[in-house]
Amino acid sequence: MPVKTHKKRKAKRLRGSWSHGYGHKKKHRGAGNRGGRGMAGTGKRAGQKKALVGPDYLGKSGFKMKHPRIVHAITLQYLEERAEHLVREGLIEKSKDLYVADLGKLGFQKLLSKGSVRKKFQITVEQATLHAIEKIQKAGGSVTVTEQKEEAPQMVKGMEKAKEA
């Protein structure tokens, strides 16, 4: 087994050097060299100097939803192109020329109208766009929507006072 030798420290090797390999001698002294850590130092300016920092550097932008609802959608184009593959996988059924699909079991909540339809589909889904339903019905199929879209609220919170005034 080889014997581990003691490696000389950098400080010991750089005796006589002012900077010890860090540029100017003042530079290797914590965060003071770079004006603080992170976003530090941006608030200590007069208003006319804030433009030099940049418009996107200060403050917040956008918004974050507290409880985002993620909707998994599928397009007609996807169904049309992969119908035979989905039948082979056992994910949808085929009886004669009709493809029967429950999209909820596949993990999708919404049917979108992208693409054209030539095959007949009988689809059960939570939500579907009106255009997607029309396309499937024109091809001789049907869509069963299990969840009705809620009506948009008539008043936005805080608008009650504005309407009274």
ABEGO torsion letter per residue (X at the ends): XBBBBBBBBAAAAABGBAAGGAEBAAABAEAAAAGEBEABGAABBBAAAAAAAEAAABEBBEBBBABBBBBBBBBAAAAAAAAAAAAAAGABBBBEABBBBBAAAAGBABBBABEBBABBBBBBBABBBAAAAAAAAAAGBBBBBABBBBBBBABBBGAAAAAAX
